[in-house]
Amino acid sequence: MGKKSIEEIIIEALESTPRSGNGSPSNGSPSQNLASLEKEMERPRKINSDGTIKVQDGRIIIKNPVGYGKYPTISPSMGINVFVNGKPVKDREIVTEETRLEVIIEQDEPHSGLDILVSEDELEAYCTIKLTPGKLYRLSNKNESNHIVIQREVIEAVFPAAPGLADVKKRLLDMGIQYGVVLDQLENELKYPTGQPVLVAKGIPPIPSQDSIVDYLFEMGDNAGGPSTIGRIDYLDRMNFQSVEVGTVLAVKHPPVPGKDGLTVKGKEIPAGQTKDSSLNVGKGVILVDGGQKAVAAASGRPVLTGAGRVINVIPLLTIPGDVDISTGHVKFNGDVLIQGNVMEGLLVYATGRVTVLGSVYSAAIVSNSNIYIKNNVVNSKLHAGGIAAFFNRVLPVLRQLRNYLNGIDSAVKQLKNNKMFLMQDLHIKGDGNLIKLLIDAKFKEVPKIVEILGEYTKSSVYTLDPLITQFISLVQMKFKGAGPLTITSMIELDQIRQRLDEIIQHGEEGDSGPADVSMGYVQSSVVEATGSVGVFRKGSYQTDIYAGKDVEISGVCRGGDINAGGNVKVSDLGSGALVLTRIKLNELGRVTASRVFPNVHISVGGKVFKTDYVVQNFKCYWNPNKGLIIDNSNLGGIANA
């Protein structure tokens, strides 16, 4: 205990001096007071000291506080469980020298295991050895303090033993893996684990069966035709076409080859599949030899592959060494026709195959079920490529439009008859025909115009049309022009007309024999029809009507006339000025592209019409489902809506 200072003793002595009744100090002797002070100075002083706790060499040492000092406290940490007098400590607990303290250190045990993964096709199985080392801990030393957090520290890592080969075999057996087990790589992995998957089973993959194959030994495409949808083509280089002689092998059939079944690692059979034997089909000018394994030309001509059955035919070739004129007469040939001169005024060339003219066509007609190629000029003539499909290519949109109108008339009549304000007495007196005429005059005014157009198409057709088509068009002209509707006796008759119209439309849609193209150097004052594309590869097109099932591409100018295309239209110069009307009509998927467009050009895309009033450069026009008709040209400085 420490001694008090002289100042403290004096102050205490003064405060403890007995006082008289009047508050004055007592009359003790000076010697007595001095002795009392000396005695007080000799008395030891009391102090307060906090308790402490520490960890040293794995032992927890606790010291109680002195006087009014604080008691020591202890807290656990991760992996340490502390119990004070048998109760677990969760946060902070007071301890004393008398406390029964227990500390449990959690140890990380080592683990080993294995995973086996089977591939999706069950042809392979892989094993991965997984080793997770453990850790051995002890208490960390902590300096003496009033509060400590008990923590642990790693003494050493403990590595597990790898699974044995017997463990892997048992797992494979449990998973049903019994075929193609290979353990060479696994044994090394068990000795020196890497944690990487190793192959432990391998099945037998099947050898697929091979279907029969037909090798065609001739070019199946047609070198002559319309513009390419891929890139620019020099049409002058597109005149080459192949011709074969009698005895030429055109195709060879390779028989099917059976495969071999496979086996999965689980012993399941994988079938190789059945073989398919395709036939080698031949038509005119071709025979089969070697037991039907080879197709050989029996006639000279151009080999072609036609139809869904892929039938090989040799189309005969007729060569006209000069002009088709009055000396040759009309040319009609079941095959290809090559004319080395011109086709002169008033002459007709008809071919079931391709027609190639190395000269020009003047005031004549060329009809082909295939492609038409004119090296030079076409003037005041008619070109029709694609057979009867070319006729339907032009007439089907009109027939569909007529069907929509007739369906509208039928709906309107039914609506009127269901209206209570409609007087049925008048209907019985005047008949359904009168009502149909009233509807045509009031709401369906386009019907007479449509049947008139159908009549013009029929008259101008160069094809021999089915009598059912000509008779039907004559019927609708009689029933829907002028006073014709009055001759319709009832709605039953209108239903019959609509049914016949559906049959003709279906006939036209099913009769498409594939695209046939037309290409020429220059065309003027003519009509060109093609189920495929139309290309003009030199000067351009003047006052010509073009009907194409696909694209139209004109390298030069296009001035005057109508262009109707099922695809895109690409022109260098479009139109010529306000006095000459040039019209282009496309569906919603079509696009018009031109380097320069002159005034008075009418462009219809998806039913929306745009007319040019001035010269525009770098012109593009197309339909956007969200924005409508889009006009893109350098005059506008970008894109605008029509």
Secondary structure, DSSP 8 states (H G I E B T S, - for coil): -----HHHHHHHHHHHS-B-TTS-B----HHHHHHHHHHHHHS-----B--EEEEETTEEEEE--BTT----EEE--TTEEEEETTEE-SS-EE--TT--EEEEE--B--EEEEEEEE-TTSSEEEEEEEEE-EEEEEE--EEEESEEE--EEEEEEE------HHHHHHHHHHTT--SSB--HHHHHHHHS--S--EEEEE-B--B--B--EEEE-S--S-SS-S--SSS---GGG------B-TT-EEEEEE--B--B-EE-TTS-EE----------EE-TTEEEETTTTEEEESSSBEEEEETTTTEEEEE-EEEESS-BSTTT--EEESSEEEESS-B-TT-EEEESS-EEESS-EES-EEEESS-EEEEEEEES-EEEESTHHHHHHHHHHHHHHHHHHHHHHHHHHHHHHT-TTS-HHHHHHH-HHHHHHHHHHHT-THHHHHHHHHHHHHHH--S---HHHHHHHHHHHHHHSTTGGGG---HHHHHHHHHHHHHHHHHHHHT------EEEEEEES-EEEESS-EEEEEEEEES-EEEESS-EEEEEEEESEEEEESS-EEEEEE---TTS-EEEEE-TT-EEEEEEE-SSEEEEETTEEEE--S-EEEEEEEEETTTEEEEEETTTTEEEE-
